[in-house]
């Protein structure tokens, strides 16, 4: 069996030695041929000399260095070797928009950083009303490098959201969602929503004033919808934002959301392995693809360079521009002036404020929900792209959303400087 | 067997076609030999680059792990060690009972045996359980593995290797004071 395995891992060799075709020389005639135990070479019946047949080696990789550990696993898990071969198949097309392929990996990188730094923060953090702020300050001031871990967690969260934004819009504008990758778009959108959920639930955990009032405002939003008070009650674990809310947000932030996100990331990555990276419409036909590079290891190595750059920027930001510690939340103090949510909620925040007419909040929520539903259904609506035709209408729709988002975000930036 | 190799790339197709003649005698078609695939690579330059990348990678890994390891080690909370501590009122320990107080880093059991006050460590020297005063047997008892000590902390029987450390205890007015031995 081991022989077959080595053939398989080397690739391009059939797993079982095939019987030789009729008319060919007897198996075993050539030195080192596939079948062991065959008749010894050269000496044949009747004393007739048969010259050895020159035939290609069945396993040209047998001289390649395979470590002991590798061999150990190969002997036991050879059934998985086709999976590894399958992974080796993955390729990334190279063209002038190839740069956008890096942002999904960057999002994943920042997520992994979030998991690691989050786990570290949890070693000291106490998710209760009485102790949350104190433990948060303890991490920042008393634990060695605690400030760094917290700053990296906060910055990496923002970086993850930003990368997800870029990944989503670049996917949209290159129409990578089109057939057959509809489900990649849907899982990707779900991942994006979960990412925003992480941002929202994590924001309360320091239990400082800003966190408290941001959550107060954020969890108030569903009240505009009929029956929304019930949802608010569930989100807050009571009528008001309190220690109960903190416990809920903490459990969502460290248990439910990571579990969901992990499952969805697995699905997303599985799909990208099966379906491959998409090239923009018409690029294959018009020869604008310069070539393909192997995902493992070439593209992954390039990806890793991007991760290192991202990591360096994170550390730089953590030191140069640290997030504040703030003041402990007190439900009986007035909200600080100029309170606003995190930047990725600015668009929604200002739209809610702009729609100040009666029933405006409900209209704004309805608008978001409709836009989100259309957004997630785009692969199914955009039939032109599915036929590999250009679909400028959808490009315009995406541009409109992107510009509206940027304008609103910038307006908040101007208003709340 | 799943498809193998680079099927999308045109160059791979050429390679497959070019090799077809080799396997005309019915042998198993194989991949390109190693030497062909790695032609045109400057190995000396490659190993140098490999070392540089490995070296930088190691430096990055170490400088990332260092703060993480420092972070995991819990910070030492320094509390002032006092020689004497007022722990409460003498009336808190009625006759024939014991009560445990925190004294610096130690847990100290103060025992009132018919008016005679003694104090010793409340942590069993066997495996660290907290002991109690058993008035019926008139001894300090550890319920975890049955260690028995005298009121003064000396060993009576059980698995414990050492006697309990002793402390001084005194009553000033109504106050109960524990002091280092």
Interface residues (C-beta under 8 A of the other chain):
Chain A: X8 X10 X11 X12 X13 X14 X15 X17 X18 X20 X21 X23 X24 X25 X34 X53 X55 X56 X57 X58 X59 X60 X61 X63 X64 X82 X85 X86 X88 X89 X91 X120 X123 X142 X143 X144 X145 X146 X148 X149 X291 X292 X294 X308
Chain B: X1 X2 X3 X4 X5 X6 X7 X8 X9 X22 X23 X25 X26 X27 X28 X29 X30 X31 X32 X33 X34 X60 X67 X68 X70 X71 X72 X73 X74 X75
